[in-house]
Amino acid sequence: LVLDTDRVLMAPHYGFEYHDDSPNPPGIAVVSLASEDTVQILLESEPQGSNQRLRYACTGAPGAWAGPRSHGSARGNLRDSDGTPSLFGNELFNWSVHFDREVTGVL
């Protein structure tokens, strides 16, 4: 995995968000690559609310243009590291899809 800020404009926390039903859900403190296939996300404090969700590339500014270099767009910086080019020499990275998933312990 790669957190790529060259091809895609740096998104807050590389595009990851944490939400729950508490009045003040903890924010994300650090997003890092723990290994070649694991993203580690540390929160600022222990979550207290229910309906805990981890989201990726979901929030953008209303009316913002979509795209990898557009400020305010819903985007993320996570992709694979496979450098195999296409038949014409183009990059074929697989970028993470947008998601909104329930947190059920350590993911």
All heavy atoms as an XYZ file, in Angstrom:
819
protein
N       0.835     -1.194      0.000
C       0.000      0.000      0.000
C       0.869      1.242      0.000
O       2.001      1.225      0.472
C      -0.906      0.007      1.229
C      -1.931     -1.112      1.323
C      -2.670     -1.057      2.650
C      -2.898     -1.046      0.176
N       0.298      2.307     -0.520
C       0.986      3.597     -0.595
C      -0.015      4.689     -0.236
O      -1.165      4.661     -0.686
C       1.527      3.855     -2.025
C       2.121      5.246     -2.147
C       2.538      2.797     -2.421
N       0.416      5.650      0.567
C      -0.359      6.870      0.807
C       0.230      7.920     -0.130
O       1.261      8.524      0.160
C      -0.266      7.290      2.275
C      -0.904      6.313      3.257
C      -0.546      6.665      4.693
C      -2.414      6.273      3.070
N      -0.400      8.100     -1.274
C       0.149      8.881     -2.380
C      -0.397     10.304     -2.367
O      -1.583     10.531     -2.630
C      -0.207      8.188     -3.695
C       0.468      8.802     -4.906
O       0.858      9.991     -4.856
O       0.588      8.086     -5.915
N       0.482     11.254     -2.080
C       0.090     12.668     -2.106
C       0.694     13.390     -3.305
O       0.576     14.605     -3.418
C       0.500     13.383     -0.800
O       1.911     13.254     -0.630
C      -0.234     12.789      0.392
N       1.337     12.633     -4.201
C       1.858     13.220     -5.435
C       0.790     13.234     -6.527
O       0.600     14.229     -7.204
C       3.079     12.452     -5.937
C       4.283     12.597     -5.019
O       4.421     13.663     -4.375
O       5.067     11.640     -4.915
N       0.102     12.120     -6.703
C      -0.903     12.003     -7.768
C      -2.266     12.543     -7.340
O      -3.060     12.946     -8.171
C      -1.025     10.552     -8.211
C       0.187     10.069     -8.981
C       0.190      8.560     -9.134
N       1.430      8.100     -9.735
C       2.569      7.939     -9.063
N       2.621      8.198     -7.766
N       3.646      7.523     -9.676
N      -2.531     12.487     -6.026
C      -3.799     12.991     -5.483
C      -3.463     14.005     -4.392
O      -2.677     13.704     -3.480
C      -4.665     11.850     -4.905
C      -5.918     12.397     -4.248
C      -5.029     10.851     -5.991
N      -4.055     15.176     -4.482
C      -3.853     16.223     -3.483
C      -4.119     15.664     -2.087
O      -5.089     14.934     -1.877
C      -4.814     17.381     -3.785
C      -4.674     18.651     -2.977
C      -3.341     19.330     -3.284
C      -5.818     19.593     -3.307
N      -3.247     15.984     -1.142
C      -3.371     15.481      0.226
C      -4.760     15.767      0.780
O      -5.205     16.910      0.840
C      -2.315     16.148      1.107
C      -2.434     15.866      2.570
S      -1.854     14.222      2.917
C      -1.920     14.214      4.695
N      -5.453     14.696      1.172
C      -6.758     14.819      1.827
C      -6.534     14.804      3.340
O      -5.556     14.206      3.808
C      -7.659     13.652      1.423
N      -7.397     15.444      4.113
C      -7.247     15.362      5.567
C      -7.206     13.898      6.002
O      -8.062     13.106      5.616
C      -8.494     16.070      6.101
C      -8.893     17.001      4.992
C      -8.538     16.269      3.717
N      -6.188     13.544      6.760
C      -5.989     12.165      7.247
C      -5.990     11.162      6.097
O      -6.472     10.042      6.247
C      -7.022     11.795      8.309
C      -7.091     12.775      9.427
N      -6.067     12.968     10.321
C      -8.052     13.665      9.772
C      -6.399     13.927     11.181
N      -7.586     14.368     10.864
N      -5.483     11.587      4.961
C      -5.396     10.750      3.749
C      -6.768     10.269      3.283
O      -6.874      9.333      2.522
C      -4.463      9.561      3.964
C      -3.053      9.961      4.295
C      -2.582      9.883      5.599
C      -2.199     10.423      3.304
C      -1.284     10.261      5.915
C      -0.890     10.797      3.613
C      -0.448     10.716      4.918
O       0.849     11.100      5.221
N      -7.836     10.906      3.738
C      -9.187     10.548      3.313
C      -9.974      9.754      4.346
O     -11.168      9.520      4.169
N      -9.342      9.342      5.442
C     -10.040      8.543      6.461
C     -10.763      9.445      7.449
O     -10.288     10.527      7.803
C      -9.046      7.655      7.216
C      -8.497      6.539      6.385
C      -7.296      6.684      5.714
C      -9.194      5.351      6.256
C      -6.787      5.663      4.930
C      -8.696      4.326      5.472
C      -7.489      4.483      4.813
N     -11.924      8.997      7.920
C     -12.733      9.721      8.904
C     -13.295      8.723      9.903
O     -13.612      7.595      9.538
C     -13.931     10.401      8.231
C     -13.593     11.311      7.089
C     -14.847     11.715      6.325
O     -15.958     11.700      6.889
O     -14.704     12.036      5.138
N     -13.431      9.149     11.143
C     -14.094      8.330     12.161
C     -15.328      9.090     12.640
O     -15.273     10.300     12.861
C     -13.168      8.054     13.359
C     -13.912      7.404     14.485
C     -14.171      6.042     14.449
C     -14.438      8.148     15.531
C     -14.918      5.435     15.455
C     -15.182      7.554     16.528
C     -15.413      6.202     16.484
O     -16.164      5.611     17.463
N     -16.437      8.361     12.794
C     -17.677      8.956     13.310
C     -18.337      7.987     14.272
O     -18.217      6.768     14.126
C     -18.667      9.247     12.165
C     -18.207     10.319     11.237
N     -18.350     11.654     11.502
C     -17.584     10.255     10.041
C     -17.835     12.358     10.512
N     -17.365     11.524      9.617
N     -19.044      8.534     15.252
C     -19.929      7.727     16.091
C     -21.065      8.624     16.565
O     -21.154      9.784     16.165
C     -19.177      7.040     17.247
C     -18.579      8.001     18.273
O     -19.116      9.117     18.475
O     -17.567      7.623     18.894
N     -21.976      8.058     17.402
C     -23.167      8.795     17.831
C     -22.933      9.710     19.035
O     -23.873     10.339     19.510
C     -24.292      7.807     18.174
C     -24.863      7.147     16.938
O     -24.658      7.665     15.819
O     -25.512      6.094     17.076
N     -21.721      9.784     19.544
C     -21.463     10.638     20.705
C     -21.481     12.108     20.272
O     -21.302     12.416     19.099
C     -20.116     10.281     21.335
O     -19.053     10.633     20.470
N     -21.693     13.013     21.237
C     -21.699     14.441     20.892
C     -20.360     14.930     20.329
O     -20.323     15.839     19.511
C     -22.008     15.143     22.209
C     -22.495     14.096     23.138
C     -22.014     12.777     22.637
N     -19.267     14.334     20.803
C     -17.935     14.744     20.346
C     -17.078     13.514     20.055
O     -16.229     13.134     20.859
C     -17.239     15.600     21.413
C     -17.946     16.907     21.638
O     -18.180     17.645     20.702
N     -18.295     17.187     22.883
N     -17.275     12.880     18.899
C     -16.452     11.714     18.584
C     -14.980     12.106     18.482
O     -14.667     13.232     18.074
C     -16.974     11.229     17.234
C     -17.931     12.244     16.753
C     -18.208     13.223     17.839
N     -14.093     11.206     18.878
C     -12.671     11.550     18.782
C     -12.236     11.723     17.330
O     -12.758     11.057     16.432
C     -11.971     10.348     19.426
C     -12.952      9.232     19.335
C     -14.304      9.861     19.376
N     -11.305     12.609     17.139
C     -10.745     12.799     15.810
C      -9.632     11.799     15.557
O      -9.178     11.094     16.455
N      -9.193     11.763     14.343
C      -8.072     10.910     13.984
C      -6.781     11.653     14.324
O      -6.603     12.806     13.934
C      -8.115     10.535     12.495
C      -9.317      9.625     12.230
C      -6.814      9.872     12.062
C      -9.516      9.254     10.774
N      -5.899     10.989     15.064
C      -4.612     11.580     15.424
C      -3.558     11.276     14.366
O      -2.830     12.163     13.941
C      -4.150     11.072     16.791
N      -3.492     10.000     13.937
C      -2.446      9.578     13.011
C      -2.978      8.501     12.076
O      -3.689      7.593     12.508
C      -1.230      8.999     13.772
C      -0.161      8.504     12.806
C      -0.641     10.006     14.730
N      -2.628      8.614     10.807
C      -2.849      7.550      9.823
C      -1.476      7.167      9.304
O      -0.708      8.040      8.884
C      -3.739      8.015      8.657
C      -3.850      6.935      7.592
C      -5.115      8.423      9.152
N      -1.161      5.872      9.355
C       0.149      5.423      8.881
C       0.037      4.027      8.288
O      -0.967      3.336      8.478
C       1.163      5.427     10.027
O       0.759      4.533     11.046
N       1.065      3.625      7.582
C       1.145      2.268      7.063
C       1.903      1.441      8.089
O       3.084      1.688      8.351
C       1.835      2.242      5.714
C       1.117      3.000      4.599
C       1.924      2.958      3.318
C      -0.279      2.438      4.374
N       1.227      0.452      8.687
C       1.843     -0.402      9.703
C       2.663     -1.515      9.066
O       3.597     -2.022      9.669
C       0.761     -0.985     10.611
N       2.306     -1.901      7.856
C       3.037     -2.910      7.099
C       2.677     -2.734      5.630
O       1.930     -1.828      5.271
C       2.694     -4.325      7.582
O       1.355     -4.646      7.261
N       3.162     -3.624      4.794
C       2.917     -3.471      3.355
C       1.454     -3.631      2.976
O       1.042     -3.216      1.888
C       3.775     -4.432      2.547
C       3.430     -5.889      2.758
C       4.324     -6.823      1.970
O       5.453     -6.441      1.631
O       3.881     -7.947      1.707
N       0.636     -4.212      3.876
C      -0.783     -4.408      3.554
C      -1.727     -3.961      4.672
O      -2.875     -4.383      4.724
C      -1.051     -5.877      3.195
C      -0.797     -6.829      4.362
O      -0.326     -6.382      5.432
O      -1.081     -8.029      4.201
N      -1.245     -3.083      5.584
C      -2.062     -2.677      6.730
C      -1.972     -1.175      6.965
O      -0.872     -0.629      7.082
C      -1.605     -3.409      8.005
O      -1.672     -4.821      7.767
C      -2.485     -3.058      9.190
N      -3.142     -0.536      7.055
C      -3.220      0.872      7.426
C      -3.566      0.928      8.912
O      -4.485      0.242      9.367
C      -4.309      1.610      6.612
C      -4.455      3.055      7.082
C      -4.002      1.559      5.125
N      -2.822      1.720      9.667
C      -3.093      1.886     11.094
C      -3.659      3.280     11.313
O      -3.079      4.278     10.851
C      -1.823      1.706     11.910
C      -2.052      1.815     13.396
C      -0.792      1.497     14.183
O       0.323      1.540     13.667
N      -0.961      1.174     15.435
N      -4.793      3.344     12.033
C      -5.443      4.620     12.328
C      -5.553      4.742     13.838
O      -6.171      3.892     14.483
C      -6.829      4.695     11.668
C      -6.661      4.591     10.150
C      -7.548      5.985     12.067
C      -7.940      4.408      9.394
N      -4.935      5.773     14.393
C      -4.993      6.021     15.825
C      -5.902      7.217     16.076
O      -5.747      8.261     15.440
C      -3.605      6.305     16.382
C      -2.574      5.182     16.216
C      -1.209      5.655     16.679
C      -3.008      3.949     16.970
N      -6.828      7.041     17.013
C      -7.733      8.133     17.369
C      -7.140      8.964     18.497
O      -6.288      8.498     19.248
C      -9.091      7.568     17.786
C      -9.827      6.749     16.725
C     -11.151      6.233     17.286
C     -10.061      7.564     15.471
N      -7.626     10.189     18.650
C      -7.135     11.095     19.690
C      -7.506     10.622     21.093
O      -6.828     10.953     22.059
C      -7.673     12.500     19.452
C      -7.113     13.116     18.179
C      -7.778     14.411     17.800
O      -8.898     14.693     18.296
O      -7.188     15.147     16.986
N      -8.594      9.867     21.208
C      -9.019      9.307     22.493
C      -9.874      8.075     22.217
O     -10.231      7.796     21.067
C      -9.814     10.338     23.300
O     -10.982     10.721     22.599
N     -10.190      7.345     23.278
C     -10.989      6.136     23.113
C     -12.437      6.503     22.782
O     -13.034      7.348     23.449
C     -10.955      5.294     24.385
C     -11.616      3.954     24.193
C     -11.290      2.980     25.304
O     -10.248      3.145     25.947
O     -12.107      2.078     25.521
N     -13.028      5.885     21.772
C     -14.416      6.185     21.405
C     -15.388      5.787     22.514
O     -15.200      4.764     23.167
C     -14.661      5.331     20.164
C     -13.337      4.879     19.700
C     -12.422      4.909     20.873
N     -16.420      6.603     22.694
C     -17.437      6.342     23.717
C     -18.811      6.092     23.105
O     -19.680      5.524     23.744
C     -17.522      7.516     24.699
C     -16.219      7.830     25.396
C     -15.704      6.676     26.233
O     -16.460      6.037     26.957
N     -14.423      6.396     26.118
N     -19.025      6.548     21.898
C     -20.339      6.466     21.275
C     -20.610      5.132     20.610
O     -19.720      4.304     20.396
N     -21.886      4.935     20.288
C     -22.278      3.741     19.541
C     -22.297      4.090     18.048
O     -22.011      5.211     17.661
C     -23.656      3.256     20.002
O     -24.605      4.278     19.835
N     -22.642      3.129     17.229
C     -22.664      3.297     15.777
C     -21.325      3.827     15.266
O     -21.252      4.803     14.521
C     -23.813      4.206     15.340
C     -24.027      4.160     13.837
O     -23.742      3.160     13.189
N     -24.511      5.253     13.278
N     -20.251      3.170     15.671
C     -18.905      3.583     15.280
C     -18.661      3.236     13.811
O     -18.921      2.118     13.378
C     -17.873      2.904     16.179
C     -18.032      3.316     17.621
C     -17.091      2.577     18.547
O     -16.387      1.653     18.166
N     -17.084      2.999     19.803
N     -18.165      4.218     13.046
C     -17.986      4.071     11.598
C     -16.603      4.560     11.190
O     -16.134      5.588     11.670
C     -19.014      4.895     10.822
C     -20.438      4.838     11.269
C     -21.203      3.640     10.891
N     -21.186      3.305      9.478
C     -21.666      2.149      9.034
N     -22.153      1.258      9.870
N     -21.646      1.866      7.750
N     -15.978      3.818     10.290
C     -14.774      4.273      9.625
C     -15.158      4.540      8.185
O     -15.733      3.674      7.515
C     -13.662      3.227      9.694
C     -12.345      3.665      9.039
C     -11.738      4.847      9.790
C     -11.366      2.508      8.987
N     -14.853      5.741      7.742
C     -15.208      6.143      6.380
C     -13.942      6.516      5.625
O     -12.950      6.906      6.223
C     -16.149      7.341      6.435
C     -17.447      7.046      7.149
C     -18.248      8.288      7.434
N     -18.239      9.193      6.286
C     -19.198     10.034      5.995
N     -20.255     10.128      6.748
N     -19.106     10.824      4.941
N     -14.037      6.402      4.303
C     -12.900      6.757      3.466
C     -13.401      7.480      2.223
O     -14.286      6.986      1.523
C     -12.110      5.500      3.054
C     -10.977      5.804      2.118
C      -9.802      6.372      2.586
C     -11.096      5.559      0.757
C      -8.765      6.673      1.713
C     -10.064      5.857     -0.116
C      -8.902      6.416      0.372
O      -7.879      6.729     -0.486
N     -12.830      8.647      1.985
C     -13.110      9.442      0.787
C     -14.599      9.733      0.635
O     -15.136      9.661     -0.459
C     -12.558      8.748     -0.458
N     -15.241     10.073      1.737
C     -16.700     10.279      1.716
C     -17.124     11.734      1.808
O     -18.190     12.078      1.320
C     -17.344      9.503      2.866
S     -17.306      7.728      2.624
N     -16.334     12.576      2.427
C     -16.788     13.934      2.687
C     -16.081     14.942      1.782
O     -14.848     14.971      1.718
C     -16.539     14.320      4.155
O     -17.242     13.393      4.986
C     -17.032     15.723      4.445
N     -16.871     15.732      1.111
C     -16.350     16.820      0.289
C     -17.172     18.064      0.538
O     -18.220     18.020      1.170
N     -16.701     19.169      0.054
C     -17.431     20.419      0.190
C     -18.550     20.474     -0.844
O     -18.340     20.102     -2.003
C     -16.482     21.602     -0.008
N     -19.738     20.927     -0.439
C     -20.834     21.043     -1.406
C     -20.422     21.912     -2.595
O     -19.828     22.979     -2.429
C     -21.950     21.709     -0.604
C     -21.638     21.413      0.825
C     -20.137     21.355      0.903
N     -20.678     21.421     -3.787
C     -20.380     22.163     -4.999
C     -18.943     22.061     -5.473
O     -18.596     22.633     -6.508
N     -18.093     21.334     -4.722
C     -16.685     21.205     -5.138
C     -16.587     20.318     -6.372
O     -17.319     19.339     -6.506
C     -15.850     20.619     -4.004
N     -15.677     20.661     -7.248
C     -15.432     19.840     -8.424
C     -14.759     18.543     -7.993
O     -13.922     18.524     -7.113
C     -14.522     20.575     -9.397
C     -15.174     21.744    -10.055
C     -15.118     23.051     -9.652
C     -16.006     21.717    -11.203
N     -15.855     23.830    -10.484
C     -16.412     23.038    -11.462
C     -16.441     20.707    -12.051
C     -17.235     23.369    -12.519
C     -17.260     21.041    -13.108
C     -17.653     22.362    -13.333
N     -15.122     17.455     -8.626
C     -14.487     16.172     -8.351
C     -13.134     16.126     -9.035
O     -12.900     16.822    -10.023
C     -15.372     15.039     -8.859
N     -12.251     15.317     -8.515
C     -10.963     15.123     -9.170
C      -9.822     15.021     -8.188
O      -9.933     15.468     -7.047
N      -8.726     14.450     -8.624
C      -7.597     14.201     -7.736
C      -6.860     15.450     -7.258
O      -6.163     15.405     -6.264
C      -6.667     13.317     -8.576
C      -7.001     13.635     -9.981
C      -8.474     13.960     -9.988
N      -6.995     16.561     -7.937
C      -6.290     17.787     -7.554
C      -7.256     18.893     -7.146
O      -6.867     20.046     -6.983
C      -5.409     18.292     -8.699
C      -4.499     17.283     -9.344
C      -3.345     16.757     -8.553
N      -2.475     17.753     -7.984
C      -1.653     17.477     -6.983
N      -1.585     16.292     -6.477
N      -0.881     18.409     -6.495
N      -8.523     18.561     -6.986
C      -9.550     19.549     -6.671
C      -9.697     19.734     -5.157
O      -9.965     18.786     -4.436
C     -10.890     19.093     -7.270
O     -11.906     19.994     -6.933
N      -9.504     20.960     -4.703
C      -9.707     21.266     -3.285
C     -11.187     21.081     -2.946
O     -12.056     21.495     -3.700
C      -9.294     22.710     -2.980
C      -7.829     22.918     -3.040
N      -6.990     22.666     -1.987
C      -7.030     23.332     -4.054
C      -5.752     22.918     -2.331
N      -5.746     23.343     -3.593
N     -11.462     20.438     -1.834
C     -12.840     20.265     -1.392
C     -13.521     19.018     -1.914
O     -14.639     18.713     -1.517
N     -12.881     18.276     -2.811
C     -13.516     17.068     -3.341
C     -13.394     15.927     -2.334
O     -12.489     15.905     -1.512
C     -12.880     16.662     -4.675
O     -11.534     16.308     -4.496
N     -14.326     14.987     -2.399
C     -14.242     13.774     -1.578
C     -13.183     12.889     -2.218
O     -13.359     12.401     -3.331
C     -15.589     13.072     -1.536
N     -12.050     12.727     -1.535
C     -10.947     11.980     -2.123
C     -10.119     11.332     -1.020
O     -10.231     11.669      0.143
C     -10.055     12.893     -2.967
C      -9.330     13.926     -2.152
C      -8.554     14.909     -3.000
N      -7.843     15.847     -2.161
C      -8.375     16.889     -1.550
N      -9.657     17.137     -1.690
N      -7.655     17.680     -0.796
N      -9.269     10.396     -1.425
C      -8.346      9.749     -0.507
C      -7.033      9.477     -1.218
O      -6.940      9.567     -2.442
N      -6.023      9.133     -0.454
C      -4.674      8.978     -0.978
C      -4.155      7.542     -0.967
O      -2.980      7.315     -1.214
C      -3.703      9.856     -0.181
C      -4.067     11.309     -0.247
O      -4.690     11.828      0.659
N      -3.715     11.959     -1.325
N      -5.022      6.572     -0.709
C      -4.579      5.185     -0.572
C      -4.678      4.425     -1.893
O      -5.713      4.424     -2.549
C      -5.428      4.483      0.488
C      -5.050      3.043      0.809
C      -3.657      2.963      1.424
C      -6.089      2.435      1.748
N      -3.556      3.786     -2.265
C      -3.517      2.964     -3.471
C      -2.587      1.779     -3.232
O      -1.880      1.730     -2.232
C      -3.047      3.759     -4.682
C      -1.610      4.239     -4.577
C      -1.116      4.762     -5.910
N       0.173      5.382     -5.838
C       1.341      4.735     -5.870
N       1.384      3.423     -5.933
N       2.478      5.411     -5.823
N      -2.573      0.861     -4.193
C      -1.627     -0.247     -4.103
C      -0.266      0.206     -4.624
O      -0.112      1.329     -5.110
C      -2.136     -1.490     -4.830
C      -2.123     -1.362     -6.354
O      -1.703     -0.329     -6.899
O      -2.541     -2.325     -7.007
N       0.718     -0.672     -4.506
C       2.072     -0.321     -4.915
C       2.526     -1.081     -6.162
O       3.711     -1.072     -6.496
C       3.050     -0.603     -3.770
O       2.999     -1.966     -3.399
N       1.613     -1.711     -6.861
C       1.958     -2.489     -8.054
C       2.383     -1.546     -9.176
O       1.593     -0.750     -9.667
C       0.759     -3.327     -8.487
C       1.067     -4.254     -9.653
O       2.188     -4.185    -10.211
O       0.188     -5.047    -10.014
N       3.639     -1.632     -9.578
C       4.165     -0.744    -10.609
C       4.080     -1.298    -12.012
O       4.662     -0.728    -12.941
N       3.342     -2.407    -12.200
C       3.226     -2.999    -13.528
C       2.517     -2.023    -14.467
O       1.392     -1.606    -14.189
C       2.438     -4.323    -13.472
O       3.051     -5.176    -12.516
C       2.383     -4.987    -14.830
N       3.144     -1.649    -15.571
C       2.506     -0.698    -16.487
C       1.538     -1.394    -17.450
O       1.586     -2.607    -17.641
C       3.688     -0.122    -17.265
C       4.683     -1.234    -17.286
C       4.514     -1.971    -15.975
N       0.696     -0.597    -18.070
C      -0.194     -1.098    -19.112
C       0.634     -1.418    -20.354
O       1.829     -1.126    -20.417
C      -1.255     -0.057    -19.461
O      -0.674      1.000    -20.211
N      -0.001     -1.974    -21.369
C       0.693     -2.270    -22.628
C       1.271     -1.014    -23.269
O       2.208     -1.078    -24.053
C      -0.266     -2.956    -23.609
C      -0.745     -4.347    -23.195
C      -1.767     -4.864    -24.200
C       0.428     -5.312    -23.067
N       0.711      0.138    -22.923
C       1.162      1.403    -23.495
C       2.029      2.204    -22.521
O       2.312      3.373    -22.746
C      -0.045      2.229    -23.942
C      -0.853      1.537    -24.995
C      -2.036      0.904    -24.657
C      -0.409      1.468    -26.311
C      -2.778      0.238    -25.623
C      -1.137      0.805    -27.269
C      -2.323      0.184    -26.932
N       2.429      1.567    -21.399
C       3.320      2.223    -20.441
C       2.647      3.089    -19.409
O       3.317      3.789    -18.657
N       1.310      3.073    -19.345
C       0.590      3.887    -18.373
C       0.521      3.200    -17.009
O       0.555      1.974    -16.920
C      -0.837      4.163    -18.870
C      -0.841      4.931    -20.158
O      -0.117      5.905    -20.316
N      -1.640      4.485    -21.107
N       0.386      3.996    -15.947
C       0.238      3.452    -14.596
C      -1.103      2.749    -14.460
O      -2.114      3.198    -15.012
C       0.306      4.577    -13.568
C       1.636      5.298    -13.557
C       1.638      6.495    -12.639
O       0.559      7.075    -12.369
O       2.732      6.874    -12.189
N      -1.104      1.652    -13.728
C      -2.341      0.904    -13.487
C      -2.576      0.688    -11.991
O      -3.016     -0.367    -11.570
C      -2.277     -0.469    -14.187
C      -2.295     -0.443    -15.696
C      -2.088     -1.845    -16.251
C      -3.608      0.129    -16.203
N      -2.260      1.694    -11.189
C      -2.472      1.551     -9.752
C      -3.939      1.294     -9.462
O      -4.823      1.809    -10.154
C      -2.035      2.815     -9.011
C      -0.563      3.110     -9.132
C      -0.134      4.328     -9.610
C       0.386      2.171     -8.761
C       1.219      4.616     -9.710
C       1.740      2.443     -8.865
C       2.160      3.670     -9.347
N      -4.202      0.523     -8.427
C      -5.559      0.294     -7.932
C      -5.762      1.209     -6.727
O      -5.104      1.042     -5.699
C      -5.746     -1.172     -7.529
C      -5.621     -2.084     -8.710
O      -6.428     -2.047     -9.616
N      -4.566     -2.884     -8.724
N      -6.654      2.166     -6.872
C      -6.942      3.121     -5.799
C      -8.062      2.571     -4.927
O      -8.974      1.920     -5.417
C      -7.344      4.474     -6.399
C      -6.174      5.130     -7.069
C      -5.754      4.935     -8.357
C      -5.248      6.033     -6.480
N      -4.627      5.675     -8.602
C      -4.286      6.362     -7.463
C      -5.135      6.597     -5.217
C      -3.239      7.238     -7.222
C      -4.091      7.472     -4.984
C      -3.160      7.785     -5.970
N      -7.991      2.833     -3.638
C      -9.039      2.368     -2.731
C     -10.378      2.992     -3.104
O     -10.448      4.154     -3.494
C      -8.687      2.742     -1.287
O      -9.696      2.299     -0.410
N     -11.419      2.213     -2.956
C     -12.770      2.705     -3.216
C     -13.267      3.495     -2.009
O     -12.798      3.308     -0.882
C     -13.736      1.544     -3.523
C     -13.327      0.814     -4.787
C     -13.825      0.583     -2.347
N     -14.217      4.361     -2.233
C     -14.876      5.082     -1.145
C     -15.636      4.045     -0.324
O     -16.222      3.119     -0.870
C     -15.881      6.090     -1.702
C     -15.274      7.112     -2.602
N     -15.381      8.448     -2.366
C     -14.550      7.003     -3.741
C     -14.761      9.126     -3.314
N     -14.246      8.257     -4.167
N     -15.624      4.197      1.005
C     -16.403      3.272      1.827
C     -16.846      3.917      3.124
O     -16.308      4.937      3.545
C     -15.631      1.969      2.105
C     -14.381      2.117      2.942
C     -14.447      2.237      4.330
C     -13.134      2.112      2.339
C     -13.296      2.355      5.094
C     -11.979      2.232      3.093
C     -12.059      2.354      4.478
N     -17.840      3.298      3.736
C     -18.375      3.672      5.045
C     -18.697      2.358      5.741
O     -19.657      1.689      5.379
C     -19.629      4.534      4.872
C     -20.245      4.976      6.195
O     -19.936      4.394      7.244
O     -21.054      5.914      6.161
N     -17.857      1.959      6.708
C     -17.986      0.644      7.328
C     -18.149      0.749      8.841
O     -17.546      1.622      9.479
C     -16.736     -0.195      7.056
C     -16.537     -0.402      5.576
C     -15.867     -1.638      5.203
N     -16.200     -2.769      6.035
C     -15.511     -3.881      6.053
N     -14.447     -4.002      5.309
N     -15.869     -4.884      6.818
N     -18.931     -0.165      9.384
C     -19.081     -0.275     10.835
C     -17.768     -0.759     11.446
O     -17.119     -1.660     10.905
C     -20.203     -1.255     11.163
C     -20.420     -1.452     12.642
C     -21.510     -2.461     12.933
O     -21.964     -3.156     12.018
O     -21.899     -2.544     14.113
N     -17.380     -0.159     12.559
C     -16.202     -0.605     13.289
C     -16.650     -1.670     14.270
O     -17.529     -1.435     15.092
C     -15.522      0.571     14.041
C     -14.364      0.074     14.886
C     -15.073      1.634     13.058
N     -16.053     -2.829     14.175
C     -16.428     -3.948     15.062
C     -15.195     -4.445     15.806
O     -14.903     -5.626     15.825
C     -17.044     -5.096     14.252
O     -16.116     -5.493     13.244
C     -18.342     -4.671     13.623
N     -14.447     -3.552     16.384
C     -13.206     -3.900     17.052
C     -12.040     -3.410     16.222
O     -12.171     -2.478     15.445
N     -10.924     -4.038     16.377
C      -9.737     -3.647     15.614
C      -9.892     -4.181     14.206
O     -10.138     -5.354     14.002
C      -8.461     -4.201     16.269
C      -7.242     -3.853     15.434
C      -8.316     -3.660     17.685
N      -9.777     -3.305     13.231
C      -9.887     -3.720     11.837
C      -8.530     -3.940     11.238
O      -7.604     -3.272     11.509
C     -10.634     -2.660     11.027
C     -12.070     -2.403     11.435
C     -12.654     -1.279     10.591
C     -12.892     -3.650     11.268
